[in-house]
């Protein structure tokens, strides 16, 4: 029986969470683990008082993420899905884990033009359901901020462009690759690919 590590890669604001919901609809249940989930858990448990402490906490996030991912794989979960703006910083560790536990990696890469991404990112960062730890330099569980535009760690357009280019999000690939241009969500049709993926997984039980 084949096991799969499906990585949903791409810059922030490419609609990775939406794709996960579509995957659940077509593929059924699978095990999902994301670094952002780890960030939010540790932020709630530990918190941080300044930018330096936030940076240190984010280092712990990756230890948490890789250990949790290894546990899922060691347990033999058939389909493990993870979403993040993956870059080459994570590639070797993900590859090593896939090899160690016998998982076939598949990358689904979402891309879009920068202007579209920035417009979406500005909106997403100030939405009320956005975890506050992502947009503040100081955070502890229970903190509130009614006006999210007043957050002190909102990314600027220049910084957003720089991080996308520096980390080369649009070129990440581990294993086989399928790429979707999500500049216009209304034109994206995941259905044919997801049906083929479901058939592929079913044939390799």
C-alpha positions in Angstrom: 0.0 0.0 0.0 1.4 3.3 -1.1 1.6 6.2 1.3 1.5 9.9 0.2 2.8 13.1 1.5 0.9 15.9 -0.3 2.5 19.3 0.0 0.3 22.3 -0.9 2.9 25.0 -1.6 2.7 28.6 -2.8 2.9 32.2 -1.5 0.5 33.4 1.1 -3.0 34.3 -0.2 -3.1 31.7 -2.9 -6.1 29.9 -1.4 -4.4 26.8 0.1 -7.0 26.4 2.8 -9.8 26.4 0.2 -7.9 23.7 -1.7 -7.7 21.6 1.4 -11.5 21.7 1.8 -11.9 20.6 -1.9 -9.4 17.8 -1.3 -11.5 16.5 1.7 -14.6 16.6 -0.4 -13.0 14.4 -3.1 -10.5 12.3 -1.3 -12.3 11.9 2.0 -10.5 12.1 5.3 -6.7 12.6 5.6 -4.3 13.8 8.2 -3.5 17.5 8.0 -0.6 19.2 9.7 0.6 22.8 9.1 3.4 24.9 10.5 0.9 27.8 11.1 -1.1 25.5 13.3 2.0 24.9 15.4 2.7 28.6 15.5 -0.8 29.3 16.9 -0.6 26.5 19.4 2.8 27.6 20.8 1.8 31.3 20.7 -1.2 30.5 22.9 0.7 28.3 25.2 3.9 30.4 25.6 3.3 33.8 24.1 5.9 36.5 23.3 6.6 40.0 24.5 8.7 41.4 21.6 9.9 40.7 18.1 13.0 38.8 19.3 10.9 36.5 21.4 8.5 35.9 18.5 11.4 34.9 16.3 12.7 32.5 18.9 9.2 31.0 19.3 9.0 30.4 15.5 12.2 28.4 15.7 10.5 26.1 18.2 7.6 25.8 15.8 9.7 23.9 13.2 10.9 21.4 15.8 7.3 20.8 16.8 6.2 20.5 13.2 8.8 18.0 12.1 8.4 15.9 15.2 4.6 15.8 14.7 5.0 15.0 11.0 7.4 12.2 11.8 4.9 10.8 14.3 2.1 10.7 11.7 4.4 9.0 9.3 5.7 6.5 11.8 2.1 5.6 12.6 1.7 4.8 8.9 -1.1 7.4 8.1 -1.8 6.7 4.4 -2.3 10.3 3.3 -0.6 13.2 5.1 -1.3 16.7 3.8 0.6 19.8 4.7 0.2 23.4 3.5 2.7 26.2 3.8 4.7 28.7 1.6 7.3 26.0 1.4 10.8 26.9 0.3 14.1 25.1 -0.1 14.7 25.7 3.7 12.2 22.9 4.4 13.0 20.7 1.3 15.7 18.5 2.7 14.0 17.6 6.0 10.7 16.9 4.2 12.5 14.7 1.7 14.4 12.8 4.4 11.2 12.1 6.3 9.4 10.9 3.2 12.3 8.6 2.4 12.6 7.3 6.0 9.0 6.4 6.3 8.3 5.4 2.7 6.1 8.2 1.5 5.6 9.4 -2.1 5.8 13.2 -2.1 3.4 15.2 -4.3 3.6 19.0 -4.6 0.6 21.0 -5.5 2.0 24.5 -6.2 -0.3 27.5 -6.4 0.9 30.7 -8.1 -0.5 34.1 -8.9 0.7 37.5 -10.0 2.1 39.7 -7.2 -0.5 42.5 -7.3 -3.3 40.0 -6.8 -1.5 38.3 -3.9 -0.8 41.6 -2.2 -4.5 42.7 -2.5 -5.6 39.5 -0.9 -2.9 39.5 1.8 -3.9 43.0 2.9 -7.5 41.9 3.4 -6.6 38.5 5.0 -4.3 40.0 7.7 -6.9 42.2 9.2 -9.8 39.7 9.1 -11.2 39.0 12.6 -10.5 35.3 12.4 -6.8 35.8 11.7 -4.9 34.6 14.7 -3.6 37.7 16.4 -0.1 36.2 17.0 0.6 36.5 13.2 0.3 40.3 13.1 1.6 41.4 16.5 5.1 41.7 18.0 3.7 40.9 21.4 1.0 38.3 22.1 -0.4 36.1 24.9 -3.5 34.0 25.0 -6.6 36.1 25.5 -5.2 39.2 23.9 -7.7 41.1 21.7 -7.5 43.8 19.1 -10.8 45.2 17.8 -9.2 47.2 15.0 -6.8 44.8 13.3 -5.4 47.6 11.1 -3.7 48.8 14.3 -1.6 45.6 14.6 2.1 46.4 14.9 3.5 43.6 12.8 1.5 43.9 9.5 3.7 43.1 6.6 4.4 45.9 4.1 4.0 45.6 0.3 7.8 45.9 -0.1 8.6 43.3 2.5 6.0 40.9 1.1 7.5 41.2 -2.4 11.0 40.7 -0.9 10.1 37.6 1.0 8.4 36.0 -2.0 11.4 36.6 -4.2 14.0 35.7 -1.6 12.4 32.4 -0.6 11.5 31.5 -4.2 8.1 30.2 -3.2 7.1 29.8 -6.9 9.8 27.2 -7.5 9.3 24.8 -4.6 8.9 21.2 -5.6 9.3 17.8 -3.9 8.3 14.7 -5.8 5.8 15.1 -8.7 4.4 18.5 -9.3 1.0 20.0 -10.3 0.8 23.7 -10.6 -2.3 26.0 -10.7 -2.5 29.6 -11.5 -4.9 31.1 -9.0 -4.7 34.7 -10.0 -8.4 34.5 -10.8 -10.1 32.0 -8.4 -13.2 31.9 -10.6 -11.2 30.3 -13.4 -9.6 27.5 -11.3 -11.0 24.1 -11.6 -9.4 21.5 -9.3 -12.0 18.8 -10.0 -10.3 16.9 -12.8 -7.0 16.8 -11.0 -8.5 15.8 -7.7 -10.5 13.0 -9.3 -7.4 11.6 -11.0 -5.5 11.9 -7.7 -8.3 10.0 -5.9 -8.2 7.3 -8.6 -4.4 7.0 -8.3 -4.6 6.6 -4.6 -7.4 4.0 -4.8 -5.5 2.0 -7.4 -2.5 1.7 -5.0 -4.2 0.4 -1.9 
